[in-house]
Amino acid sequence: MRILILSNLYPPGFIGGYELGASEIARGLRRAGHQVDVLTSSYAVDDSGGDLGMDDTPLVHRGFDCASPSRSPQDDSRPGAFVLPRNLRELAGKLATLQPDAVLCFNLAGVGAPSILRLLVASGVRPVVYMMDHVFSTLCADAVRRRGFERVFSSADWPQTVRFLFMSQTLQDEVEGALGFALSHTSIVPGWFDHAAEAEVVPRDAPARFVFASRIAGHKGVGIVLDACRLVLDGGHTDFTVDVYGAGEVAPMLQRIVSMRLSDNVRYAGAPDKSVLMPNLSAYDCLLFPTMHREPFGFIVAEAASAGCIPVMTYGIGAGEWFLDGIDCLKINREPVALQAAMLRVMTMPPDERTTMRRRALAVARRFFRFDDALSRVEAALAGAAGKPGHPPRAMEAALAVLTDIWRASPDG
């Protein structure tokens, strides 16, 4: 198949797992023999030659404008959250020239998600949307603009035509609740790990080794980790270490480590590439991941489990749907005291019990989170939705441009 992938950002510029996941699926489809083009924004343009379509790298076209290069739900009512006419022109042109058999969408936040999907459906394309986060949050946040958009664009039909892949049932429930109706074509495709990083569990005695590997930011819980470490130390328990990996708000975190007198137990280990980090995870007993409650999945949970690293994670996140608390993971309330209790539980476990839990986590990863399984499900969805555009994309783009002018002039739009 010739596959066109749409994403607001695409590596080397990325914010988190959504963009990296898009890249990994694109490369996997190339290795599977498909012809893959990516249409994305010029945010963080790659000038290293990575856009040239060589080997397993898809051909990347950076013609989209991105109004807000973020994947965090925001109350953003700017028109760019709904329609960016330049992006419609760019997409219509690519549909006409590339004639893709299938279109796979990743994060469309900031590039006019609803209008892009409306154009695809109007052109006779049945797009597949891989939802790794709630990319329609801006559409749902402004009820007035949403009603105006749906009235002018008659957009109530596209959600029932689009094929949705969700990373978790939690995310599907969130999106359907926000849209106000159940979607017709859905399936769950969870996150994955690189099988090359898979490792066997080696029994290990104290001290307990913990790792935090995510964005260094408040919503990922790095501050909760530091507070929990201080509580553990204040309780007289010093036989543990925490290595912190990631980019983001590194300087404030380092200042807190010093001011909280955690330097003997907590170490910042840098922000290595995923291919370097993943093999290192087998050296740890536990992943500390007190992320936000609405985490759609959390790739790092699958990756840590594949290394026999017990996930300690917030109750209710997407990745937690595949794990059993106290059996192959520990689920906590998102607060320092709860994380402290989980850390102490691991630290005081008999070595054989800890090894057993690590092996169970590894078994879960092998059963549910293999990349090849995720790729096969994506391929199947694309094959089921495949078909050339049935209507001239340029004509559809022109019609949407007229409707955009009407919508923006509407008194309640």
N, C-alpha and C positions, 0 to 999 in steps of 0.2 A: 504493500500500500504506500501511497504518497500521503504523508501525514503533516498537517500544519499545526504547530503548537503555539498557543498564545499565552503570554505571561507579562505582567507589568514590569517585573525585573527578571534578569537572568544573569547567572554568574559570568564574570567574576564579581559583579555587584550583587550583593544579597543582604537580606536582613536576618533570615533564619532558615528553618527547615523547609519551608514552602518552596523557596527558590532553588535550594540545593536538591530537593526532591524532584522538581521539574527537570533539572539538568540530568539527574541520574536516570530518570525514565526516558528522556530524550536519547541519551547515549545507549541505553538498553535497547530501545527500538531500532536504533541504527545497527547495533550488533546483531539484532535479529533479522536484518536484511531489509528493513523498511527505509524508504527515502524520507528524510525528516527535515523540515524547515521550521525555524522558530521566529515568530514575530513578537518583538518586545520593545522596550523603550531604550532610549539612548542614555539612561541613567547609568553611571559607572561603565562607560564604554570600555570594552576590552581592546587594547592596542597591542596585545602580545601575539596575535595570530590565532587566537582561540575561536574566532568567528568564521573561519574559512571552510568549515565542513570537511576537514580531513580526518582520516581514520574513523573513530567512533564519535567525532564531534559533529553535531548537526550544523547546517548552514544557518547562521543567525542574521536576521534582518532587524535593525534597530530603528524602526520608523515610527513607533508609537510615542506619543507624549504621555507623561505620567504626572497627573495633577498632585498626587500625594503618595510618594513611594514608601508606604507603610502598610503593614498587615495587621495593625492593631485596630479593633473596632473603635470608631470615633463618631461623635455627633457632628458630621460634616455635611452641610446642606449645599455646598457649592455645586453649580451645574456640572462641573467636571466629574462629579461622582456618578452622574447619570449619562451625560452625553459629551463626548469630545469629537466634534465633526472631523477634525483631521484624522483621528484614529479610524473613523468609519470609512473615510476615503482610502486610507492606507490598507485597511482590511479588504475592502471591495476590490482594490487593485490586485492584491495578492490572491484572492479567490479567483479572479479572472485569469491571471497569468500562470499561477501554479496549478490550478485545477486539482486541488487535493481530493483524495478519496475520503478522508476523514479529518475532522478538526478536534483537537484535544486542548482544552482550556485549563489553565492553572489559576494563579491569583490574578484577577482582573480589577482589583480595587485600585482606584485612581486613574483608570484608563476608560471609564464609562461602561462598566460591566453590563447593565441591563440593555443598553443600546447596542452593544456588540453582539449579545446573544439574540436580540431582536433582529439584527441584520442577518445573522447566520440563518435563523429560522425562516425569515422572509425569503432568503435566497434558496431555500430548499435543503439546507444543510441541517443534519441532526447532530449538533455538537455534543461531545462528551466533556463534562466538567468534573475535574478531580478536586473536590472540596477538602482542602487541608485546613481551612479556616472559614469563618463566616464572612465571605467577601461581599455579601449584600447588606452588611450592617448599615452602610450609609443610606441605602435605599429605604431601609426600615426605620431609620432614626428620624426622618422628617416626613411626618404623615401628610402634610399639605403638598409638598413637592411630589411625594409618591403618588397621591391621588391624581394630581395634574398629569404626571408622566404616564400613568396607566390609562387615563382617559384619552389623551392625545395619541399615544402610540399603540393603544389596544394591546398592551404587553402581557395580559393575563394568560396568553396562550403559550408563550415560550417556556415557562417552567414545566409544562406538561409534555413538551416536545424534547427538551434537553435530557440527555442521559447523565445522571449524577452518580459519581463515586464519592463516598464519604469515608474519612479516615476512622470514624467511630460512630456508634449509634448516638452518643451524646451530641455530637456535632449535627447529625441529621435532625435530631429532635429540636435543637436550637434553631436551625435554619427554617424548618417547617413551622415552628411556632412563630417565628418572626414574619414569615410570608403569609401565614394565616391559612394554609391548606397543606394537605399531604401531596408529595410529589409522586408522579406516576412511575418513573423509571429510575430506580435507585439500587445500589449495592454497596456493601462495606468492603473497602480495601485498606487494611491498616498499614502502618509504617513498616519499615523493613530494616535489615542490617546487611552489610556486605559480607557474604559468606567467606571471603578471604580472611576476615578478622576473627572468625569463629575459633574458639579455643576450648580446651578441656579444663575442667576445674582441678586445680592442684590444692590439696589440703594445706592449711596454713594456720599457725598458732598466733597468739597475740604478738604485737598490738594490732588492734583493728585498723584497717586502712579504708578511709572513706574518700570519695571523689565527688566533686561538683563540676559538671561539664555542660555549660550552656551559656547563653548570653549573660554577661555581667550587668544585670539590670534588676530593678526592684520587683518587677512582675514575675521574674524567674526564681526569686526567693533567695538570692545570695545573702541578703541582710539577715534573713531568718537563719540561715546556716551559721553565720558568725555569732548571732545571739545565742543559738543553741550550744555552740562550742563553749561560749563563756559560761553558760549554765552548767555544762558538764564539768568544766574545770573547777568552778566554784563548789561543786559537790565533792571535790577531792579525787576525781578520776582523770588521770593524765595519760593513760596508756592508749593513745589513739593519735592518728594523723589525718589531716584533710588536705588533699591537693585540689586546687581550683584551676580549671581551664576555661578559657573563653575571652572574647573581646567585648568591649563596651565601656562601662564606667569603672575602669580599672583603677585609676588614681584614687578616687574616693574610697574604694574598697581597701586598697593598700593602707591608706591612712587609718581606716577603722581597725584593721588588723593590728597595727602598731598601738593605737590608742586603747584598744581593748586587751592588750597584752596577750595576743594570740600567736605571736610569731614562732613560738617553739612548737606549735601544733598545727598551724595552718600555713600553707605555702602556696603562693601563686606560681603556677607552672607554665604560664604563657598561653598563647592561642594557636596551637599547631593546626595544620591541615587535618581534615578528618582521616585521611589515609594514614597519618602518623599517630593520631590520638587513639583510634579504635583498637589497634593491637595492645596498647598500654592498659586498657581497661581491665584486662584479666589479672592485673597485679593488685586489684582492689577487691575488698569484700563487699562494699556497698556503694551504690549511687545515692547521693542526697539530692532530691529533686522536689523541694517544697514550692512548686510553681503555682501560678494563678489557678483558681478553681475551674475556670472555663478553658483550660488548655485543651485544644482540639484533639491532640494525640500526645506528642512528645517523642520524637525520633530517638532521643538519647536513651529512653527507657528500653526500647527494643535493642539498641546497640549495646547497652550495658548488660542486659540479660543474656545476650548472645556470647558474652565474655564470662559468664558465670558470676556476674556482679549483681548482688541483690538490689532491686529497686526499692528505695524508700521514697514514696511519692504521695502527693496530695490526693485525698479522697475525691473521686468524681471525675478525674481527668480521663481523656479518651483511652490512653494506653492501659489504664487500670481495668478496663473491661475484660481483659484477657488473663488477669492475674487474680489469685486468691490471697486475701490478707492473712498473714501469719503462716502461709504455706510456701509460697514462692516469691513473696514480696512483703513489704510493710506499708500500710496506708495510714496516713496521718491527717489530722486537722492542720490547717496551714498556720501554725503558730510555733514560736521557739520552744515552748514547754513540751509540746507534742513531739517535735523533732528530737529534743533532748532525750525523751523517754525511748524513742526508737533507737537512737545511738547507743544508749546504755544497754538496751536489750541485746543488740548485736555484740557489744563489747563483753557482755557477761555470758554469752552463749557458750556452751561446751564446744570445742573445735569441731567435733563430728556433726553436731546439730547445725552449725554454721555452714559446714561443707555440704550437708544435705540440702539446705535451703538454696545454696548457690547452684547446685546441680538441678534443682527443680526449676529455678529461673531460666537456666540454660535450656532445659527441655521445652519450656513455654516458647522461648524464642525460636527454637528449631521447628516447632509445630506450627506457629502462626506467622512468623515475621521474616521468612526468607524472601529476598528480593525477587528471585525468579518466579515465585508464586504471585507476587504483586504485579509483576510485568505481564504475566500470562493473563491475569484478570483485566488489565488495561487493554491488552491486545484484543481480547474477546469482546470488550465493550466497543472498541473502535470498529472491529469487523462487523458487529451487529448494527452499527449506526452508519456504515460506509455508504457513500453515494455522492456523485458529482452534484454541484449546485444545480437546482432545477429551474432557477430564474436568473436573469442577468444581474450579477451583484452590483454593477454600476447603476442600473436602474433602481435597485432597492436602496442604494446609498443616496441617490438623488431624492427619492421619496422621503427617506428619513430626514434628510437635510431640511426639506420643506416643513415636515412635522416638528422638527426641532425649533424652527423659527416661530411656529404657532405656539408651541409649548412655552417657550421663553417669554412670549408676549402675553400669555394667559394671565388673567388677574390673580388667580390662586396658584399659578405654577411657579 
